[in-house]
Amino acid sequence: QERSSIIEEPVDPFSLVADELSILANRLRAMVVAEVPKLASAAEYFFKMGVEGKRFRPTVLLLMASALKMSIPESATDTALNSLSKELRARQQCIAEITEMIHVASLLHDDVLDDADTRRGIGSLNFVMGNKLAVLAGDFLLSRACVALASLKNTEVVTLLATVVEHLVTGETMQMTTSSDQRCSMDYYLQKTYYKTASLISNSCKAIALLAGQTAEVSVLAYDYGRNLGLAYQLIDDVLDFTGTCASLGKGSLSDIRHGIVTAPILFAMEEFPQLRMVVDKGFEDPDNVDIALDYL
Ligand code: GRG
């Protein structure tokens, strides 16, 4: 009976870590305070209440932290145990904060690259304060993320998350490709999607496991879990770009295709309708060509 009640009532994962998410929100606001008022207001732009986004990554990481407790020596006293697990929890919470700062920095730069005017349902930072300040605010958040990362004093974790930044840049650059063979290849798409979205989630999941002193086997499982979740998250995001409304997305829909970005829905449609490849190759500067491509989906 107990089992059937678990199945009937799905748990909202966000509610399981609601208290920690609110601590994270306060800490992030405190961490991004800058000396110069103009930079301060730019850096805190997406950390203000109401424009915090879905907080998907911190939620996954805080849940992962609950699942991966520390392996504790049997000899440890209750008091030692208590303080060790409190310290670990704070370090894992720090990974969630670092991840969110890297994520928001990438959104700020992404909106500049895409010349986007909306993000999280309000004007993008570049639209409201200009490209220059949006780039600088992204740099500032990355710097704050580095300082927080260094405070963990774990070189393996530092290397993991520093490499993620390289992956974000690599994924974004791969997205700018003009080669038809690459744009229309599912392997290329999956590699780009790993760099652009899944790397941050998978490597931060692994960091949570490493901080808990878990075995190499468990940290690889945490990494794989994050990788698959990240790929799925981007696939859904790509579908929503075609099916979602402006209100639900917090930005304009059809933005990928209008930017000439070939995503999974197009690639799957192309498998069924090979002639779509010619439409894609023409490019999407012409809005009529966008409409022709949409007819195939
Ligand atoms: C400066 C770190 C840095 C990177 C520069 C621009 C760039 C290189 C990378 C962009 C990567 C990018 C924007 C990937 C898209 C990932 C994605 C699915 C974003 C949307 O995530 P949500 O829906 O956003 O979780 P919210 O707003 O809810 O936080």
Boltz pocket constraint, residues with backbone or C-beta under 6 A from the ligand:
constraints:
  - pocket:
      binder: B
      contacts: [[A, 52], [A, 53], [A, 54], [A, 55], [A, 56], [A, 57], [A, 102], [A, 103], [A, 105], [A, 106], [A, 107], [A, 109], [A, 110], [A, 113], [A, 120], [A, 138], [A, 142], [A, 165], [A, 168], [A, 169], [A, 172], [A, 196], [A, 197], [A, 233], [A, 234], [A, 237]]
      max_distance: 6.0
